[in-house]
């Protein structure tokens, strides 16, 4: 059984993560398989639209933290060197429809966020998990999603959202019953294929370019905040998750750093 199942039919490429026993967590093998699939879509002269989904009760649980603990490094840094992934890099000039079949957490939430169109089953659970695993919460997701500041703040602090709520605030295009998930995604793909090819590509590029992003000044602040705190807490959060226990965080290497939080530099 393949860790990633691929279907190719009528110019549509269905990419289905197939690691249900680990909630489709992003281990090194799955990351590499996804990179290969997205490169195939990018380079294909026959495939024009992607539907991205998962098997089991999760779309994707994000980082495989047990694998990270075993390797002794956090996030994708724990994986061996791999080929480029045009979906992650935002360089894929073909529309992607994500069909969320269940939990979308951490890196899985980010996979949903990168899609051009989003369909989810009722009751699916979403979480931007950075605040739990790093030294800075997911500060940019609300901006990219065009969400209100209050909702964006809730998202950044790793509160969980239901598919129903994300549909209400405009993050999801469609909310469907489980049996309608793939039929709905295929209907959307069929519509995209009725458009003139140049229109489909150009509109994809234009709509992605219009997504809001933090300013350079805010990104510089984020870079400083990501280094402000005890780096050992990164692996402690992952060890605690893998061992199913409460984490024992240090906070800061030096207590006085608690009062030296970087701030936005005023011009």
Residue frames as qw, qx, qy, qz and C-alpha x, y, z in Angstrom:
[[0.000, 0.889, 0.458, 0.000, 0.00, 0.00, 0.00],
 [0.442, 0.440, -0.008, 0.781, 1.48, 3.32, -1.11],
 [0.283, -0.443, -0.429, 0.735, 1.97, 6.13, 1.40],
 [0.220, 0.489, -0.030, -0.844, 0.66, 8.49, -1.30],
 [0.501, 0.393, 0.760, 0.134, -2.04, 7.44, -3.77],
 [0.084, 0.437, -0.252, -0.859, -2.33, 9.25, -7.09],
 [0.536, 0.517, 0.667, 0.018, -5.11, 9.17, -9.68],
 [0.041, -0.369, 0.358, 0.857, -4.80, 10.78, -13.10],
 [0.286, 0.482, 0.809, 0.176, -7.92, 11.22, -15.18],
 [0.177, 0.828, 0.453, 0.278, -9.34, 13.88, -17.50],
 [0.293, 0.643, -0.145, 0.693, -6.57, 16.40, -16.76],
 [0.533, -0.719, 0.143, -0.422, -7.22, 16.08, -13.00],
 [0.518, 0.254, -0.733, 0.360, -4.60, 14.72, -10.62],
 [0.699, -0.634, -0.090, -0.316, -5.95, 13.42, -7.30],
 [0.370, 0.414, -0.674, 0.487, -3.25, 13.36, -4.62],
 [0.750, -0.530, -0.170, -0.358, -4.32, 11.38, -1.57],
 [0.018, -0.553, 0.731, -0.400, -2.15, 11.05, 1.53],
 [0.873, -0.135, -0.376, -0.279, -2.44, 7.45, 2.73],
 [0.366, 0.221, -0.737, 0.524, -0.96, 7.07, 6.16],
 [0.533, -0.579, -0.278, -0.551, -4.16, 6.74, 8.20],
 [0.787, -0.366, -0.432, 0.246, -2.53, 4.91, 11.11],
 [0.466, -0.240, -0.190, 0.830, -0.50, 8.11, 11.78],
 [0.151, 0.836, 0.387, -0.358, -3.25, 10.54, 10.74],
 [0.618, 0.676, 0.166, 0.366, -1.24, 11.27, 7.57],
 [0.410, -0.839, 0.127, 0.335, 1.51, 12.93, 9.62],
 [0.531, 0.818, -0.218, 0.032, 4.28, 14.49, 7.56],
 [0.771, -0.427, 0.369, 0.294, 7.21, 12.15, 7.99],
 [0.149, -0.569, 0.550, 0.592, 10.24, 12.22, 5.71],
 [0.306, 0.125, 0.874, 0.357, 8.85, 9.57, 3.36],
 [0.239, 0.751, 0.613, -0.061, 5.52, 11.32, 2.88],
 [0.018, -0.848, 0.079, 0.524, 7.18, 14.72, 2.44],
 [0.212, -0.366, 0.702, 0.574, 9.39, 13.28, -0.30],
 [0.282, 0.372, 0.854, 0.230, 6.45, 11.58, -2.04],
 [0.159, 0.858, 0.399, -0.281, 4.44, 14.81, -1.97],
 [0.088, -0.713, 0.343, 0.605, 7.33, 16.76, -3.47],
 [0.247, -0.068, 0.835, 0.487, 7.56, 14.23, -6.30],
 [0.240, 0.608, 0.757, 0.025, 3.81, 14.43, -6.94],
 [0.089, 0.891, 0.173, -0.410, 3.72, 18.23, -7.05],
 [0.151, -0.537, 0.561, 0.612, 6.73, 18.26, -9.39],
 [0.288, 0.215, 0.870, 0.338, 4.93, 15.81, -11.66],
 [0.197, 0.799, 0.547, -0.150, 1.87, 18.05, -11.75],
 [0.057, -0.819, 0.145, 0.553, 4.00, 21.11, -12.46],
 [0.149, -0.432, 0.699, 0.550, 5.87, 19.42, -15.31],
 [0.429, 0.319, 0.841, 0.082, 2.93, 17.57, -16.89],
 [0.121, 0.096, -0.398, -0.904, 1.49, 18.76, -20.20],
 [0.365, -0.310, -0.781, -0.401, -1.72, 16.79, -19.60],
 [0.401, -0.558, -0.661, 0.302, -2.61, 17.42, -15.94],
 [0.092, 0.560, 0.126, 0.814, -4.12, 20.85, -15.23],
 [0.498, -0.591, 0.096, -0.627, -5.91, 20.73, -11.86],
 [0.345, 0.127, -0.867, 0.336, -5.17, 18.96, -8.57],
 [0.688, -0.560, -0.144, -0.439, -7.46, 17.63, -5.85],
 [0.283, 0.389, -0.726, 0.491, -5.56, 17.14, -2.60],
 [0.749, -0.444, -0.066, -0.488, -7.05, 14.94, 0.14],
 [0.061, -0.438, 0.847, -0.295, -6.30, 12.26, 2.74],
 [0.650, -0.179, -0.702, -0.228, -7.51, 8.88, 3.96],
 [0.455, -0.257, -0.724, 0.450, -8.91, 7.96, 7.36],
 [0.249, -0.820, -0.491, 0.158, -10.08, 10.35, 10.06],
 [0.266, -0.743, 0.080, 0.609, -7.51, 13.03, 9.28],
 [0.570, 0.818, -0.059, 0.041, -6.51, 15.09, 6.28],
 [0.650, 0.373, -0.405, 0.523, -3.09, 15.64, 7.85],
 [0.630, -0.713, -0.256, 0.170, -1.99, 15.89, 11.49],
 [0.030, 0.960, -0.272, 0.063, 1.07, 17.93, 10.53],
 [0.182, 0.660, -0.712, 0.154, 4.62, 17.19, 11.58],
 [0.890, -0.143, -0.433, 0.004, 5.43, 13.60, 12.54],
 [0.262, -0.828, 0.356, -0.345, 6.66, 14.47, 16.01],
 [0.907, -0.304, 0.287, 0.045, 7.66, 10.93, 16.91],
 [0.811, 0.401, 0.075, 0.420, 9.98, 10.98, 13.92],
 [0.124, 0.863, -0.183, 0.455, 11.27, 14.43, 14.91],
 [0.631, -0.680, 0.330, -0.176, 12.07, 13.17, 18.42],
 [0.948, -0.025, 0.236, 0.212, 13.86, 10.15, 16.98],
 [0.644, 0.556, 0.038, 0.525, 15.95, 12.39, 14.71],
 [0.512, -0.470, -0.243, 0.676, 16.54, 15.00, 17.39],
 [0.103, -0.067, 0.201, 0.972, 15.42, 17.97, 15.30],
 [0.320, 0.509, 0.546, -0.583, 12.16, 19.88, 14.99],
 [0.520, 0.674, 0.082, -0.518, 9.90, 20.16, 11.96],
 [0.830, 0.557, -0.038, -0.012, 11.06, 19.64, 8.41],
 [0.074, 0.795, -0.591, 0.118, 14.63, 20.15, 9.62],
 [0.650, -0.318, 0.670, -0.164, 14.39, 16.62, 10.98],
 [0.877, 0.392, 0.268, -0.076, 13.97, 15.20, 7.47],
 [0.638, -0.136, 0.436, 0.620, 16.80, 14.33, 5.11],
 [0.076, 0.442, -0.288, -0.846, 17.54, 16.72, 2.26],
 [0.510, 0.451, 0.732, -0.008, 14.75, 16.44, -0.28],
 [0.286, 0.306, 0.491, 0.764, 13.80, 17.88, -3.66],
 [0.150, 0.017, 0.077, -0.985, 11.93, 21.14, -4.08],
 [0.117, 0.503, 0.846, -0.131, 8.18, 21.17, -3.50],
 [0.056, 0.265, 0.324, 0.906, 6.42, 23.65, -5.83],
 [0.397, -0.679, -0.552, -0.277, 3.22, 23.49, -3.78],
 [0.567, -0.618, -0.292, 0.460, 4.99, 24.55, -0.59],
 [0.403, -0.176, 0.148, 0.886, 7.00, 27.17, -2.47],
 [0.296, 0.722, 0.342, -0.524, 3.92, 28.65, -4.15],
 [0.015, 0.489, -0.549, -0.677, 5.41, 28.26, -7.62],
 [0.295, 0.248, 0.905, 0.178, 2.83, 25.80, -8.98],
 [0.234, 0.214, -0.165, -0.934, 0.85, 27.58, -11.72],
 [0.414, -0.220, -0.777, -0.419, -2.06, 25.16, -11.65],
 [0.513, -0.459, 0.141, -0.711, -5.07, 25.42, -9.32],
 [0.288, 0.037, -0.920, 0.265, -5.31, 23.12, -6.32],
 [0.637, -0.445, -0.163, -0.608, -8.57, 22.11, -4.66],
 [0.068, 0.234, -0.871, 0.426, -8.11, 20.73, -1.16],
 [0.705, -0.328, -0.430, -0.458, -10.73, 18.22, 0.02],
 [0.072, -0.426, 0.698, -0.571, -10.42, 18.09, 3.80],
 [0.675, -0.186, -0.665, -0.262, -11.70, 14.74, 5.06],
 [0.718, -0.548, -0.398, 0.159, -10.88, 15.23, 8.76],
 [0.495, -0.771, -0.005, 0.401, -8.34, 16.76, 11.13],
 [0.571, 0.644, -0.022, 0.508, -6.05, 19.41, 9.62],
 [0.578, -0.796, -0.036, 0.178, -3.49, 20.34, 12.27],
 [0.491, -0.617, 0.349, 0.506, -0.22, 22.27, 12.24],
 [0.127, -0.333, 0.656, 0.665, 1.53, 21.55, 8.97],
 [0.195, 0.410, 0.867, 0.205, -1.72, 19.98, 7.77],
 [0.100, 0.841, 0.375, -0.378, -3.50, 23.30, 8.32],
 [0.077, -0.657, 0.362, 0.657, -0.80, 24.99, 6.24],
 [0.221, 0.041, 0.851, 0.475, -1.37, 22.50, 3.42],
 [0.164, 0.706, 0.688, -0.040, -5.04, 23.51, 3.44],
 [0.062, -0.830, -0.087, 0.547, -4.14, 27.19, 3.55],
 [0.205, -0.407, 0.564, 0.689, -1.96, 26.96, 0.43],
 [0.330, 0.379, 0.820, 0.273, -4.80, 25.60, -1.72],
 [0.054, -0.104, -0.293, -0.949, -6.72, 27.83, -4.10],
 [0.632, -0.286, -0.252, -0.675, -10.13, 26.35, -3.27],
 [0.009, -0.203, 0.868, -0.452, -11.13, 24.54, -0.07],
 [0.726, -0.258, -0.374, -0.515, -13.85, 21.96, 0.57],
 [0.010, 0.283, -0.837, 0.469, -14.28, 20.28, 3.95],
 [0.459, -0.370, -0.793, -0.152, -16.53, 17.72, 5.58],
 [0.478, -0.703, -0.028, -0.526, -18.80, 18.83, 8.38],
 [0.837, -0.546, 0.035, -0.020, -17.17, 18.31, 11.75],
 [0.764, 0.317, -0.202, 0.524, -13.57, 18.50, 10.49],
 [0.499, -0.823, -0.065, 0.262, -11.21, 20.09, 13.03],
 [0.560, 0.658, -0.094, 0.494, -8.54, 22.66, 12.18],
 [0.558, -0.788, -0.010, 0.260, -5.65, 24.01, 14.23],
 [0.450, 0.757, -0.299, 0.368, -2.71, 26.29, 13.49],
 [0.862, -0.440, -0.213, 0.133, -0.34, 24.65, 15.98],
 [0.522, 0.544, -0.304, 0.582, 2.79, 26.81, 15.89],
 [0.317, -0.711, 0.273, -0.565, 2.14, 28.32, 19.33],
 [0.913, -0.353, 0.137, -0.151, 2.32, 24.80, 20.80],
 [0.945, 0.090, 0.093, 0.302, 5.52, 23.73, 19.03],
 [0.549, 0.451, -0.040, 0.703, 7.66, 26.85, 18.42],
 [0.328, -0.342, -0.365, 0.802, 8.51, 30.14, 20.11],
 [0.222, 0.236, -0.071, -0.944, 5.99, 32.14, 18.08],
 [0.544, 0.394, 0.677, -0.300, 2.39, 31.39, 17.16],
 [0.445, 0.353, 0.654, 0.500, 0.99, 31.31, 13.63],
 [0.041, -0.572, -0.172, 0.801, 0.94, 35.08, 13.19],
 [0.101, 0.307, -0.465, -0.824, 0.45, 35.19, 9.42],
 [0.113, 0.265, 0.937, 0.198, -2.39, 32.72, 8.78],
 [0.145, 0.721, 0.563, -0.378, -5.19, 35.13, 9.52],
 [0.068, 0.669, -0.226, -0.705, -3.63, 37.75, 7.28],
 [0.024, -0.167, 0.835, 0.524, -3.25, 35.31, 4.40],
 [0.034, 0.408, 0.910, 0.068, -6.82, 34.16, 4.91],
 [0.119, -0.409, -0.240, -0.872, -8.26, 37.66, 5.09],
 [0.485, -0.542, -0.682, 0.077, -9.68, 37.00, 8.56],
 [0.258, -0.896, -0.036, -0.359, -10.59, 39.57, 11.19],
 [0.166, 0.602, -0.622, 0.474, -7.93, 40.41, 13.77],
 [0.635, -0.357, 0.464, -0.505, -9.90, 38.73, 16.55],
 [0.977, 0.138, 0.069, -0.145, -10.25, 35.47, 14.61],
 [0.637, 0.594, -0.412, 0.267, -6.63, 35.68, 13.44],
 [0.156, -0.605, 0.606, -0.491, -5.49, 36.06, 17.06],
 [0.843, -0.169, 0.362, -0.360, -7.49, 33.01, 18.10],
 [0.912, 0.388, -0.127, 0.034, -5.92, 31.08, 15.23],
 [0.353, 0.690, -0.511, 0.371, -2.42, 32.26, 16.17],
 [0.368, -0.493, 0.623, -0.482, -2.86, 31.01, 19.75],
 [0.218, 0.140, -0.960, -0.106, -3.63, 27.49, 18.49],
 [0.561, 0.147, 0.521, -0.626, -7.31, 27.39, 19.43],
 [0.257, 0.128, 0.906, 0.312, -9.14, 24.72, 17.49],
 [0.423, 0.289, -0.081, -0.855, -11.74, 25.58, 14.87],
 [0.620, 0.289, 0.724, -0.093, -14.53, 23.49, 13.43],
 [0.278, 0.198, 0.640, 0.688, -15.13, 23.37, 9.70],
 [0.010, -0.793, -0.600, -0.106, -18.47, 25.03, 10.35],
 [0.257, -0.849, -0.094, 0.452, -16.83, 28.06, 11.97],
 [0.353, -0.344, 0.470, 0.733, -14.16, 28.40, 9.29],
 [0.206, 0.468, 0.707, 0.489, -16.89, 28.26, 6.65],
 [0.109, -0.882, -0.441, 0.124, -18.77, 31.04, 8.47],
 [0.267, -0.800, 0.128, 0.522, -15.71, 33.32, 8.50],
 [0.567, 0.779, -0.121, -0.240, -14.99, 32.68, 4.82],
 [0.248, -0.605, 0.732, 0.190, -11.91, 30.44, 5.07],
 [0.397, 0.066, 0.901, 0.159, -13.64, 27.46, 3.43],
 [0.267, 0.102, -0.465, -0.838, -15.46, 27.55, 0.07],
 [0.706, -0.158, -0.485, -0.491, -17.73, 24.55, 0.64],
 [0.323, -0.263, 0.774, -0.477, -18.96, 22.60, 3.66],
 [0.694, 0.101, -0.508, -0.500, -20.33, 19.16, 2.75],
 [0.895, -0.270, 0.273, -0.227, -21.31, 15.75, 4.09],
 [0.475, -0.470, 0.698, 0.255, -18.60, 13.10, 3.91],
 [0.659, 0.309, 0.664, 0.169, -20.18, 11.33, 0.94],
 [0.412, 0.881, 0.230, 0.043, -20.20, 14.58, -1.03],
 [0.393, -0.753, 0.276, 0.449, -16.57, 15.57, -0.42],
 [0.420, -0.192, 0.657, 0.597, -14.90, 14.13, -3.50],
 [0.335, 0.621, 0.650, 0.284, -17.92, 14.62, -5.83],
 [0.020, -0.968, -0.170, 0.185, -17.94, 18.31, -4.87],
 [0.361, -0.646, 0.429, 0.518, -14.20, 18.65, -5.41],
 [0.451, 0.117, 0.731, 0.498, -14.49, 16.92, -8.79],
 [0.240, 0.825, 0.504, 0.090, -17.34, 19.24, -9.80],
 [0.145, -0.924, 0.096, 0.341, -15.16, 22.23, -8.98],
 [0.438, -0.362, 0.625, 0.535, -12.28, 20.74, -10.96],
 [0.430, 0.457, 0.706, 0.328, -14.60, 20.11, -13.92],
 [0.116, 0.952, 0.259, -0.114, -15.68, 23.76, -13.85],
 [0.288, -0.760, 0.352, 0.465, -12.06, 24.95, -13.85],
 [0.470, -0.078, 0.732, 0.486, -11.37, 22.79, -16.89],
 [0.386, 0.727, 0.555, 0.120, -14.14, 24.55, -18.85],
 [0.053, -0.928, 0.036, 0.367, -12.19, 27.82, -18.68],
 [0.625, 0.728, -0.243, 0.145, -9.72, 28.93, -21.37],
 [0.861, -0.108, -0.257, 0.426, -6.33, 27.51, -20.35],
 [0.356, 0.360, -0.185, 0.842, -4.64, 30.90, -20.19],
 [0.418, -0.616, -0.053, -0.665, -7.50, 32.28, -18.09],
 [0.875, -0.423, -0.233, -0.024, -7.22, 29.42, -15.64],
 [0.747, 0.002, -0.217, 0.628, -3.45, 29.84, -15.24],
 [0.178, 0.454, -0.061, 0.871, -3.44, 33.63, -15.19],
 [0.539, -0.634, -0.131, -0.539, -6.29, 33.82, -12.67],
 [0.877, -0.333, -0.272, 0.216, -4.52, 31.33, -10.42],
 [0.584, 0.128, -0.171, 0.783, -1.36, 33.43, -10.46],
 [0.066, -0.543, -0.050, -0.836, -3.25, 36.71, -9.96],
 [0.675, -0.612, -0.214, -0.353, -5.39, 35.51, -7.05],
 [0.833, -0.267, -0.257, 0.410, -2.36, 34.10, -5.25],
 [0.412, 0.289, -0.097, 0.859, -0.49, 37.39, -5.76],
 [0.283, -0.608, -0.126, -0.731, -3.39, 39.22, -4.08],
 [0.742, -0.483, -0.448, 0.122, -3.13, 37.26, -0.85],
 [0.184, -0.917, 0.204, -0.288, -2.05, 39.54, 1.96],
 [0.817, 0.036, -0.382, 0.431, 1.34, 39.01, 3.59],
 [0.489, -0.773, -0.130, 0.383, 3.11, 40.57, 6.58],
 [0.272, 0.942, -0.186, 0.067, 5.25, 43.61, 5.78],
 [0.670, 0.400, -0.463, 0.419, 9.04, 43.35, 5.75],
 [0.121, -0.545, 0.471, -0.683, 9.11, 45.13, 9.12],
 [0.810, -0.286, 0.208, -0.467, 6.72, 42.59, 10.65],
 [0.950, 0.176, -0.248, 0.073, 8.68, 39.67, 9.21],
 [0.382, 0.518, -0.522, 0.559, 11.84, 41.10, 10.75],
 [0.461, -0.452, 0.421, -0.637, 10.08, 41.27, 14.11],
 [0.960, -0.061, -0.014, -0.273, 8.85, 37.70, 13.68],
 [0.764, 0.373, -0.444, 0.282, 12.40, 36.53, 12.98],
 [0.060, 0.490, -0.573, 0.654, 13.60, 38.08, 16.24],
 [0.687, -0.297, 0.287, -0.598, 10.68, 36.67, 18.22],
 [0.948, 0.116, -0.266, -0.130, 11.30, 33.17, 16.84],
 [0.625, 0.306, -0.539, 0.474, 14.71, 33.28, 18.55],
 [0.195, -0.499, 0.386, -0.751, 13.46, 34.78, 21.80],
 [0.845, -0.311, 0.145, -0.410, 13.13, 31.94, 24.27],
 [0.489, -0.428, 0.760, 0.023, 14.63, 28.62, 25.31],
 [0.517, 0.380, -0.602, -0.475, 15.25, 26.61, 22.16],
 [0.038, 0.101, -0.984, 0.139, 15.14, 23.38, 24.17],
 [0.484, 0.264, 0.517, -0.655, 11.38, 23.95, 24.56],
 [0.575, 0.385, -0.418, -0.588, 10.97, 23.10, 20.87],
 [0.462, 0.157, -0.870, -0.067, 11.99, 19.50, 21.40],
 [0.123, 0.044, 0.788, -0.601, 10.35, 19.36, 24.84],
 [0.597, 0.248, 0.129, -0.752, 6.96, 20.07, 23.24],
 [0.680, 0.307, -0.558, -0.363, 7.54, 17.23, 20.80],
 [0.255, 0.159, -0.913, 0.277, 8.83, 14.80, 23.42],
 [0.333, 0.087, 0.602, -0.720, 5.82, 15.53, 25.61],
 [0.703, 0.279, -0.133, -0.641, 3.47, 14.89, 22.71],
 [0.599, 0.290, -0.734, -0.136, 5.21, 11.64, 21.78],
 [0.233, 0.060, -0.870, 0.430, 5.25, 10.49, 25.41],
 [0.413, -0.580, -0.565, -0.417, 1.66, 11.63, 26.05],
 [0.495, -0.500, -0.463, 0.540, 2.50, 13.79, 29.07],
 [0.001, 0.986, 0.148, -0.077, 2.30, 17.49, 29.99],
 [0.624, 0.542, -0.177, 0.535, 5.33, 19.46, 28.73],
 [0.575, -0.676, -0.142, 0.438, 7.89, 20.89, 31.17],
 [0.454, 0.775, 0.088, 0.431, 8.84, 24.15, 29.52],
 [0.574, -0.221, -0.197, 0.763, 11.83, 26.26, 30.54],
 [0.076, 0.929, 0.309, -0.190, 10.61, 29.50, 28.94],
 [0.297, 0.911, -0.251, 0.135, 13.84, 31.48, 28.69],
 [0.790, 0.168, -0.401, 0.431, 17.49, 30.50, 29.06],
 [0.289, 0.026, -0.410, 0.865, 17.99, 33.54, 31.31],
 [0.063, -0.655, -0.701, 0.276, 15.10, 34.82, 33.49],
 [0.050, -0.582, -0.044, 0.810, 15.83, 38.45, 32.64],
 [0.045, -0.003, 0.681, 0.731, 15.06, 37.75, 28.98],
 [0.033, 0.596, 0.800, -0.063, 11.39, 37.52, 29.95],
 [0.008, -0.864, -0.264, 0.428, 11.45, 41.32, 30.10],
 [0.142, -0.538, 0.459, 0.693, 13.49, 41.85, 26.93],
 [0.603, 0.457, 0.652, 0.045, 10.92, 40.82, 24.34],
 [0.265, 0.000, 0.433, 0.862, 11.77, 42.25, 20.89],
 [0.286, 0.695, 0.442, -0.491, 9.37, 44.95, 19.71],
 [0.553, 0.679, 0.367, 0.314, 8.52, 46.47, 16.37],
 [0.454, -0.233, 0.045, 0.859, 11.18, 49.03, 15.51],
 [0.202, 0.885, 0.361, -0.214, 9.71, 52.47, 15.01],
 [0.575, 0.382, 0.206, 0.693, 11.08, 54.60, 12.20]]
